[in-house]
């Protein structure tokens, strides 16, 4: 049951990161919250395997802080990279005569 709550907390932190950080138009609505939820689940399970008590406070703090940091870092990294990739694709598609073909067609 605690795993469900920590995953929900990671998703909420990811949702907050999605709407508080810039360039949110460059990725999907659920990408950053899903990264936050996944990070929280992975950290929680890893810490329980290491013997941390699930009813202790530090496992909650570490899991949620890592989830928030992972979501924020993902939002900061995905946004600019996606903008550059979109600009490069636009430039390539706006000049169809100058693009090199992916494969040379051979007739024979």
Secondary structure as UniProt FT lines:
FT   HELIX           2..20
FT   HELIX           24..26
FT   TURN            29..30
FT   HELIX           31..49
FT   TURN            50..51
FT   TURN            54..55
FT   HELIX           57..94
FT   TURN            96..98
//
